[in-house]
Every structure is written in C-alpha cells, then in structure tokens.
Amino acid sequence: MLESIVAPETVDAVRQVQLPLLAALLLLGAAAKILSRSEGSGPAVLLPPHLRRPVAFGTGALELVLGVGLLVLTGPWGTAARLGTAALFAGSVVVLVLVRRRDPEAGCGCFGGLSRTPIGRRTLARAGLLSAAALATLGVAPTGWQVASGPTAAHGWVLGVELLLLALLSPELRDTAARALAAEACELREISPRRTRARLRSSDVWRTNRPVLLADEPEDEWRHGCWCFLRYDGMRHGRRVDVVFAVRVGGHRRTSVRAVLVDRESGAVSASFGAVTTRELVGPPRRLRSPVEAARIDAERAARTLRAAREHPAGHAPGERPDAAPVPAQGAGEHDARGGDVRDGDAGRQPAGG
C-alpha cells in the first residue's frame, strides 16, 4: 500500500538507511554505557547497587554486538541482528515505563551519563520508533556498511529527515548544547571513584606519601563540593596516622591533589602536602647564622633594650636627676639628727627642756 503512494525507490531508501543509522546509535550507546562514570541512571535504578555497573556493562556489550551485526552480517545472522535490535528497543520502552514509575527524576541512561533528563514521552516515542525502524530492515538485501559506503541522493535526504526527527525527540542534544555553552559547576560534575583514584595515584603527592601507607585501598571515601576525599591508614615515625588525600574534580592535573597527615591519637596535623610546582626558586635559600653568632646577637639586642629602658625619662620625677638619692614618701617616718623618730604632728615643734 505504501509503495502505491510513494515511489518504490524512496521506500527502499527509507528501509536501507535504517541500517547504518541504527548501527551508529547502538555503537554510541554502547560506548557511553561502557565508559560512563554514572552508575545510577536508567534501568539501573531497578537493581541493587552492586549489580548496576555489571548490568550497564552487559547492556553496552549487547548493543555493541548488535551494532556490528547491522553493519556486516547478512543472511540468517543478519536477520537475527535486526530482530534483536527491534526486540531491544521494544523492551526498552517497557523498562523505561517502569523506571519512570519507580523514580520520576531518573534519566533513561540510553547514552550513559549524557541521558540525565527525566524520562518523558519523547524518550518513549524515540524508543518505539527505533524499534519500528529495526523491523523495517527485515528483508533488506545490503548490509549497513554497503549502504553507508555507497549512498544515493535519496539516502541523503531520508537520513536528513530522520536526524531532524531524532533531534526533536532526544533531550541529550539539548543538554549537551547547554553544557557546552555554559560550563558546568564542579560541585555538580559527576566523577567515578575509579577515575578519582587514577588521578590520585598519578600525582607526585601520592608518590611522596606512598611509603607511609599501610594499605592500597582507602578506609573511607567521601565528597564535599569540588573535592573528593580519601582516608588511608598509615604509619609515620612509629605513630599511627590518618593520611587524607583531597582530589579536586576537574582542574589541572598537577594542582588537583592535596594531602594531610593527622596523628590518630592526638588529632594534630603532623604534615601537609600540596601540589608539586615546576617553577624554579627565585634565588638561593637564605644562609642561617651559627648558634654562637645568633646567641651573641640576641645578647647585644637584650642589653640595648635594657639600657634604653634605664635611660628613658619616664622612669624619673620631673626636675630630678637620674643619679639623685630617692626621697622618702610623706608620713613614712623620718630619723632626726639625734637618732629619734620624728612622727607626724611633731615635725614642726622642738622638744621641751633642751
């Protein structure tokens, strides 16, 4: 019926162009899932945490096999690859509906960490259309590689229309463009523990502190803002220490690692390490004085300070010379020439009777 409305050549071009298009989408999805840093998107939210990464890797491997099969296989094996592709996309519609009910904020995970937008009608419609496109390839003689290596004008405009339709149904393109135009804050950027440890172990700070560590794996690991922290058990100068490494998300590789050594008993920081710089020192280090010379200079400085304090005018009464004898305070009692005490009240009169 379709061939009575549209030219047979156009129908053949529509069916043939699905092979390289589906193969490209499957290979991109496989690469994104296998290399993805995210472990909790798409169908993974339906699984226990310890199974999420293996299932994502297995799904990526299946997509890789089907993508290669669409490109090179013919005959019964080619038909099996096309049926498998149709079943994969049809099954993904059912799984995405379940994921949407379980976690409305979860992404589809179709392209790994790129698919962060919550699952919507466009995502479901895209999976359904791709399943129908895979069914349309049944009975097509050439392989996907043959179609891609010898395209015609009809293949070109059909592919252009399909790419435009996929762009309208793919939230990943919009999100990727938004991230390209506006840099993503490091606080929101995802990073896998495997990549964090790889960056740590390639740093000079790690090589400097490696002899202190008692184990290769961290005892604790957490994240705060733009930094990922890893705590290791260590021994330094016969005392147990906690070696805490801080690895910055993003940034230059040579300046993204810090470390502190904390004494486990006292809690005091015994050492800290920053990124190793490649800049040369401005000049030679300052030469320190010998202990004898330093002691002599300190003694001379102390003597000058004491001499200045003794000669300062603030230490004497007005009009008094520094070498004058001190005057007793009033009412303190004085000793007269005859050896008797002169008390208050008797100072102004002579004693009676010679």
C-alpha positions as CSV (number, residue, x, y, z in Angstrom):
1,M,0.0,0.0,0.0
2,L,2.9,2.4,0.8
3,E,4.5,1.6,-2.5
4,S,1.4,2.7,-4.3
5,I,1.6,6.2,-2.8
6,V,5.4,6.6,-2.6
7,A,7.9,5.6,-5.3
8,P,9.5,2.2,-4.7
9,E,13.0,3.7,-4.8
10,T,12.1,6.0,-1.9
11,V,10.7,3.1,0.1
12,D,13.8,1.1,-0.5
13,A,15.9,4.1,0.5
14,V,13.9,4.6,3.8
15,R,14.4,0.9,4.7
16,Q,18.0,0.8,3.8
17,V,19.1,3.9,5.6
18,Q,17.8,2.5,8.9
19,L,20.7,0.0,9.0
20,P,23.7,2.5,9.3
21,L,21.6,4.8,11.4
22,L,20.6,2.2,13.9
23,A,24.1,0.8,13.9
24,A,25.5,4.3,14.7
25,L,23.0,4.8,17.6
26,L,23.8,1.4,19.0
27,L,27.5,1.9,18.9
28,L,27.3,5.3,20.5
29,G,25.1,4.0,23.2
30,A,27.4,1.1,23.8
31,A,30.5,3.3,24.2
32,A,28.6,5.7,26.5
33,K,27.4,2.8,28.8
34,I,30.8,1.1,28.9
35,L,32.8,4.2,29.5
36,S,30.2,6.0,31.6
37,R,31.0,7.4,35.1
38,S,27.4,7.2,36.2
39,E,26.1,4.0,37.9
40,G,22.6,5.0,38.9
41,S,20.7,6.1,35.8
42,G,18.1,4.4,33.6
43,P,17.2,0.8,34.3
44,A,20.0,0.6,36.9
45,V,17.6,2.2,39.5
46,L,15.6,-1.0,39.4
47,L,18.6,-3.1,40.5
48,P,20.6,-3.4,43.7
49,P,23.7,-1.1,43.8
50,H,26.2,-4.0,43.3
51,L,24.5,-5.1,40.1
52,R,24.1,-1.7,38.4
53,R,27.5,-1.4,36.9
54,P,27.7,-5.1,35.6
55,V,24.3,-4.8,34.0
56,A,25.1,-1.5,32.4
57,F,28.3,-3.0,31.0
58,G,26.4,-6.1,29.7
59,T,23.8,-3.9,28.0
60,G,26.6,-1.9,26.4
61,A,28.2,-5.1,25.2
62,L,24.9,-6.3,23.7
63,E,24.4,-3.0,21.8
64,L,28.0,-3.3,20.5
65,V,27.3,-6.8,19.1
66,L,24.0,-5.7,17.5
67,G,25.5,-2.6,16.0
68,V,28.4,-4.5,14.4
69,G,25.9,-7.1,13.2
70,L,23.7,-4.5,11.4
71,L,26.8,-3.3,9.6
72,V,28.4,-6.5,8.4
73,L,26.0,-9.5,8.8
74,T,23.8,-10.9,6.1
75,G,21.5,-14.0,5.7
76,P,20.2,-15.6,8.9
77,W,22.7,-13.9,11.1
78,G,21.8,-10.5,9.7
79,T,18.1,-11.2,10.3
80,A,18.9,-12.3,13.8
81,A,20.7,-9.0,14.4
82,R,17.8,-7.0,13.1
83,L,15.3,-8.9,15.1
84,G,17.4,-8.5,18.2
85,T,17.7,-4.7,17.6
86,A,13.9,-4.5,17.3
87,A,13.4,-6.5,20.5
88,L,16.0,-4.4,22.4
89,F,14.2,-1.1,21.6
90,A,10.8,-2.6,22.2
91,G,11.9,-3.9,25.6
92,S,13.5,-0.6,26.5
93,V,10.0,1.0,26.2
94,V,8.7,-1.3,28.8
95,V,11.7,-0.9,31.1
96,L,11.6,2.9,30.8
97,V,8.0,3.0,31.8
98,L,8.9,1.0,34.9
99,V,11.8,3.3,35.7
100,R,9.6,6.3,35.3
101,R,7.1,4.9,37.8
102,R,9.9,4.0,40.2
103,D,11.9,7.2,40.0
104,P,10.3,10.1,38.1
105,E,13.5,12.1,38.2
106,A,15.7,9.3,36.7
107,G,17.2,9.7,33.2
108,C,16.8,6.9,30.6
109,G,20.5,6.1,30.6
110,C,20.3,5.5,26.9
111,F,23.7,7.3,26.3
112,G,25.2,6.8,29.8
113,G,25.8,10.0,31.8
114,L,24.5,12.1,28.9
115,S,20.9,11.0,29.4
116,R,20.2,12.8,32.7
117,T,16.8,14.4,31.7
118,P,13.9,12.7,33.4
119,I,12.1,10.2,31.2
120,G,9.3,11.7,29.2
121,R,7.0,11.0,26.3
122,R,9.6,12.0,23.7
123,T,12.1,9.4,25.1
124,L,9.5,6.7,25.0
125,A,8.4,7.7,21.5
126,R,12.0,7.6,20.3
127,A,12.5,4.0,21.5
128,G,9.3,2.9,19.9
129,L,10.2,4.5,16.5
130,L,13.6,2.9,16.6
131,S,12.0,-0.5,17.2
132,A,9.8,0.0,14.2
133,A,12.8,1.1,12.1
134,A,14.6,-2.1,13.0
135,L,11.6,-4.1,11.9
136,A,11.5,-2.2,8.6
137,T,15.0,-3.5,7.8
138,L,13.9,-7.1,7.6
139,G,14.3,-8.4,4.1
140,V,16.7,-5.6,3.0
141,A,19.5,-7.2,1.0
142,P,22.5,-4.9,1.5
143,T,24.3,-4.6,4.9
144,G,24.6,-1.3,6.8
145,W,28.2,-0.9,5.6
146,Q,27.3,-1.3,2.0
147,V,24.6,1.4,2.3
148,A,26.9,3.8,4.1
149,S,29.7,3.2,1.6
150,G,27.5,3.8,-1.5
151,P,24.9,6.4,-0.6
152,T,22.5,7.9,-3.1
153,A,20.6,11.3,-3.1
154,A,17.5,9.5,-1.7
155,H,19.6,8.1,1.1
156,G,20.8,11.6,1.9
157,W,17.5,13.4,2.2
158,V,15.9,10.5,4.1
159,L,18.8,10.5,6.6
160,G,18.5,14.2,7.0
161,V,14.7,14.0,7.8
162,E,15.3,11.2,10.3
163,L,18.2,13.0,12.0
164,L,15.9,16.1,12.4
165,L,13.2,13.9,13.9
166,L,15.7,12.2,16.3
167,A,17.0,15.7,17.4
168,L,13.5,16.7,18.3
169,L,13.0,13.5,20.3
170,S,16.4,13.5,22.0
171,P,16.8,15.6,25.2
172,E,20.5,14.7,25.2
173,L,21.3,17.0,22.4
174,R,19.7,20.0,24.2
175,D,21.5,19.1,27.4
176,T,24.9,18.7,25.7
177,A,24.5,22.1,23.9
178,A,23.5,23.7,27.2
179,R,26.6,22.3,28.9
180,A,28.8,23.4,26.1
181,L,27.6,27.0,26.2
182,A,27.6,27.2,30.0
183,A,30.4,25.5,31.9
184,E,29.0,23.0,34.5
185,A,29.9,23.8,38.1
186,C,32.4,21.4,39.6
187,E,30.1,20.8,42.5
188,L,27.6,19.2,40.1
189,R,30.0,17.4,38.0
190,E,30.0,13.6,38.3
191,I,33.2,11.6,38.7
192,S,33.6,7.9,39.3
193,P,35.7,6.6,42.2
194,R,37.9,4.7,39.7
195,R,38.8,7.9,37.9
196,T,39.4,9.7,41.2
197,R,41.9,7.0,42.4
198,A,43.6,7.1,39.0
199,R,44.2,10.8,39.2
200,L,45.4,10.5,42.8
201,R,47.9,7.7,42.0
202,S,49.3,9.6,39.1
203,S,50.2,12.6,41.3
204,D,53.5,13.5,42.9
205,V,51.7,13.9,46.3
206,W,50.7,10.2,46.2
207,R,54.3,9.0,45.3
208,T,55.6,11.2,48.2
209,N,53.3,9.6,50.8
210,R,53.1,6.1,49.4
211,P,55.8,4.7,51.9
212,V,53.7,5.9,54.8
213,L,50.5,4.0,53.8
214,L,49.7,0.6,55.3
215,A,47.2,-0.4,52.6
216,D,46.5,0.4,48.9
217,E,42.7,0.9,49.4
218,P,41.2,3.8,51.4
219,E,39.3,3.2,54.6
220,D,36.9,5.9,53.9
221,E,35.8,8.0,50.9
222,W,33.5,11.0,50.6
223,R,32.9,14.1,48.6
224,H,32.4,17.8,49.6
225,G,31.8,20.4,46.9
226,C,34.5,20.2,44.3
227,W,36.8,17.9,46.3
228,C,36.8,14.1,46.7
229,F,38.5,12.9,50.0
230,L,40.1,9.5,50.6
231,R,41.4,8.5,54.0
232,Y,44.1,5.8,54.3
233,D,45.7,4.2,57.3
234,G,49.4,5.0,57.7
235,M,52.4,4.8,60.0
236,R,54.9,7.7,60.4
237,H,57.8,7.8,62.8
238,G,56.3,4.8,64.7
239,R,52.9,6.5,65.2
240,R,49.6,5.6,63.5
241,V,48.4,8.4,61.3
242,D,45.4,9.1,59.0
243,V,46.6,10.1,55.5
244,V,43.8,12.1,54.0
245,F,44.1,12.9,50.3
246,A,41.9,15.6,48.6
247,V,41.4,15.3,44.8
248,R,39.7,18.2,43.0
249,V,37.0,17.5,40.4
250,G,38.4,18.9,37.2
251,G,41.2,21.5,37.3
252,H,44.8,21.0,36.2
253,R,46.2,17.5,36.9
254,R,49.4,18.9,38.6
255,T,47.5,21.1,41.0
256,S,44.5,19.0,41.9
257,V,45.8,16.8,44.7
258,R,46.5,17.7,48.4
259,A,47.3,15.6,51.4
260,V,47.5,15.9,55.2
261,L,48.8,13.5,57.8
262,V,46.8,13.5,61.1
263,D,48.1,11.8,64.2
264,R,45.4,9.3,65.2
265,E,45.9,9.7,69.0
266,S,46.2,13.5,69.4
267,G,44.4,14.6,66.3
268,A,47.2,17.0,65.4
269,V,48.3,17.6,61.8
270,S,51.8,16.3,61.6
271,A,52.4,17.2,57.9
272,S,50.7,18.7,54.9
273,F,51.4,18.4,51.2
274,G,50.3,20.4,48.3
275,A,50.8,20.1,44.6
276,V,54.4,20.0,43.4
277,T,55.4,23.0,41.4
278,T,57.6,23.1,38.4
279,R,58.7,26.7,38.9
280,E,62.4,27.4,39.9
281,L,63.2,29.3,43.1
282,V,63.8,33.0,42.7
283,G,67.2,32.8,44.5
284,P,69.3,30.6,46.7
285,P,67.9,29.9,50.2
286,R,69.0,32.3,53.0
287,R,72.0,31.2,55.0
288,L,71.3,30.7,58.7
289,R,73.6,32.1,61.4
290,S,75.7,29.8,63.5
291,P,74.3,29.2,67.1
292,V,77.2,31.1,68.7
293,E,76.7,34.1,66.4
294,A,72.9,34.1,66.9
295,A,73.4,34.0,70.7
296,R,75.8,36.9,70.7
297,I,73.4,39.0,68.5
298,D,70.5,38.2,70.9
299,A,72.5,39.2,73.9
300,E,73.5,42.5,72.4
301,R,69.9,43.2,71.5
302,A,68.8,42.5,75.0
303,A,71.5,44.7,76.5
304,R,70.5,47.6,74.3
305,T,66.9,47.2,75.3
306,L,67.7,47.2,79.0
307,R,70.0,50.3,78.6
308,A,67.3,52.2,76.8
309,A,64.7,51.4,79.5
310,R,67.0,52.7,82.3
311,E,67.8,56.0,80.5
312,H,64.2,56.7,79.5
313,P,62.9,60.0,81.1
314,A,59.6,58.3,82.0
315,G,61.4,56.4,84.8
316,H,62.2,59.7,86.9
317,A,60.2,62.5,88.5
318,P,60.2,66.0,86.8
319,G,63.3,68.0,87.6
320,E,65.1,65.1,89.2
321,R,68.4,63.8,88.0
322,P,68.7,60.2,87.3
323,D,71.6,59.9,89.9
324,A,69.8,61.8,92.7
325,A,69.1,60.0,96.0
326,P,65.5,58.9,96.5
327,V,63.2,61.0,98.8
328,P,61.1,59.1,101.4
329,A,57.4,59.2,101.0
330,Q,55.4,61.6,103.2
331,G,54.2,60.1,106.5
332,A,56.6,57.2,106.3
333,G,58.5,58.3,109.4
334,E,62.0,60.1,109.4
335,H,65.1,59.8,111.6
336,D,66.4,63.1,113.1
337,A,69.9,64.1,113.9
338,R,69.7,62.9,117.5
339,G,68.7,59.4,116.4
340,G,65.0,59.7,117.5
341,D,61.9,59.2,115.3
342,V,60.1,62.3,114.1
343,R,56.4,61.4,113.9
344,D,53.5,63.1,112.2
345,G,52.5,66.2,114.2
346,D,55.9,66.7,115.9
347,A,57.8,67.7,112.8
348,G,57.1,71.4,113.3
349,R,58.0,71.9,117.0
350,Q,61.1,71.5,119.2
351,P,61.2,69.0,122.1
352,A,60.7,70.7,125.5
353,G,63.6,71.1,128.0
354,G,66.8,71.1,126.0
